[in-house]
Amino acid sequence: MPLLDVNDLTTYFHTRNGVVRAVDGVSFQLEEGETLGIVGESGSGKSVTCMSMLGLIPQPPGRIERGTAHFDGTDLLHCSPKELQTIRGRRIAMIFQDPMTSLNPYLRIEDQLIEPLLIHGLANKASAKKQALAMLDAVGIQDAASRIRGYPHEFSGGMRQRVMIAMALITKPDVLIADEPTTALDVTVQAQVLELIKKEQEVLGMAVILVTHDLGVVSGFCDRINVMYGGKIVESGPTKDIFYKPQHPYNRALQNSIPALQAKGKKLYTIPGMPPDMSKPSDGCSFAPRCEHATDLCTSEPPELQDIGQAHTTACLRVQRENLKP
Amino acid sequence: MSDAYLQINNLKTHFPVEKGILFRKVTGTVKAVDGVSLSLAKGEVLGLVGESGCGKSTLGRTVLQLIKPTEGTVTLGDRTLTDLGGKELRSARADFQMIFQDPYASLNPRMTVYSMLAEAIQVHRKVPKADLAGAVGSLMEKVGLAARFMRKYPHEFSGGQRQRIAIARALAVEPKLIIADEPVSALDVSIQAQILNLLSDLTREMELTMIFISHDLSVVKHISDRIAVMYLGRIVEIGPATEVFEHPQHPYTKALCSAVPMPDPDSERTRKRILLPGDPPSPLNPPSGCTFHPRCPHAEERCQAAWPSFESLKNNAHEAACVRLAELNQ
């Protein structure tokens, strides 16, 4: 049985300008110790997926319309807030994109680090402080004994993200959800932070969900990847298949448009058009208006994720029925 | 280079750090740009790469005289911009424009596209009112926007379209030099490529000279003829784009290239990454000698002594500032 089993998760935002279908029927599983990447452009619903599971969606305007998310026997979407609180932060921890705004500027690092342990009743204050110090040391903050008395503004961006990681990992969670953990950081610091998450994952044996828009980051880090577009998973599979045997036209186009992989001097490959307006429902595939392979079928019938072999699924009707090849 | 169009000579921008409320005194200086010399030929695109805080944006702004330099000169064509003031500078500004990173912040939310572009056109060109709409329309079409959108406000456009508006606004005065400060960093991958293609076409068509500032080496590689790598206020390596990207010589450039994650699982899992320890140091209190030495995996004692001079190994335009350059690149 998978550790986390998300089924038909659907989150809509009811705004003045209509219903925004941010996440529309997303299903995936996460095994113990596995690293899953969720990739997509801004507005594709990758962050909302993760926040829905942890009850972090502001309601209203957000509403989880349907679906289940079973974690170790508990449905995260339908359990009581109290039950969710015993899981969130303790067994499933989350780190966010912006380490500048996700730490409390008024509290010492130490007080923020021991908070998860105290709230969940995992340690008394003295032993929590000891664990906090050990954790801060483990995430590579030099001179941790004195830095732990400092405030967030005394830390650089990379160090703050290390503090965030320490705070997330201090309860030894089973799942770490990292939402764009390195996007705000410089590349040399990004490499350090990714290395750190990987090291801690090996030590604690936890599963990691890495949410990012950067295909480069997931390629070396994840076992499996979900590619999201327009609130849906359009392709899912082992990392190598996603990169070397991309099936869905969006996944193919996305990879072709990465500047790093294209030869200099030629025109860059681009995907025409713009990401879809999520408040306007489409009858067919949401990528159809930008897809070079789209036919009448694509605009009339919504595609479903279907297995195309070796745990590789894709939601493109033409790939499924007509064996469309790149 | 004698045929240089833009000549930057030993440019320094220092910011004083003050303390106290009533009796303010200077307690230190942030050397954001500390002795940069560059020259660009007409129509050349120079990519300027570096991490946050290395002074690349300050350099861009200083070149355009948005910040007054502490020392050094900037010459554009036959005019020395650093000597100009007031009216002269304002009329000179028609020759150089800037494109900013965040198209959500750089456009006035209360102005329509038409009024934004028309204002820019009128400031520097004399266009009769009757012809304004036509001029705005052709400007919008140049950057790939339909002219019928000219009465819309910025919030009605997506990020990529807003960046096109910002580009159109910069082009409105028919500039000769453009400084683009991270113009694609706020955009999604699929939109990034569109904007890069647009900028690349425009520079060719209009013979624009451009400094393209970015933290992303792979983006810079595409659009630039040459790349300059900056670290803590100074340029550490400069050369032809593919040379710098494929055969970096300075230890910092090497680390920077190796830190960029590649969307290729096999090579990503096997290649050796040069992990730099720590963060870039504060420009308020930079290390002695080569400012990179505390993080450099190859640093020796002599690296702390003095800032190394530029050397060229292959006797071409590819230069780097490292005392151990020859022995590290054998």
Interface residues (C-beta under 8 A of the other chain):
Chain A: E41 S42 S156 G157 G158 M159 D186 V187 T188 V189 Q190 A191 Q192 L194 E195 H213 D214 L215 G216 V217 S219 G220 T239 K240 F243 Y244 A253 L254 Q255 S257 I258 P259 A260 L261 Q262 K264 K267 L268 Y269 T270 I271 M274 P275
Chain B: E51 S52 S158 G160 Q161 D188 V189 S190 I191 Q192 A193 Q194 L196 N197 S200 H215 D216 S218 V219 K221 H222 A241 T242 A255 L256 S258 A259 V260 P261 M262 P263 D264 P265 D266 E268 R269 R273 L275 L276 D279 P280
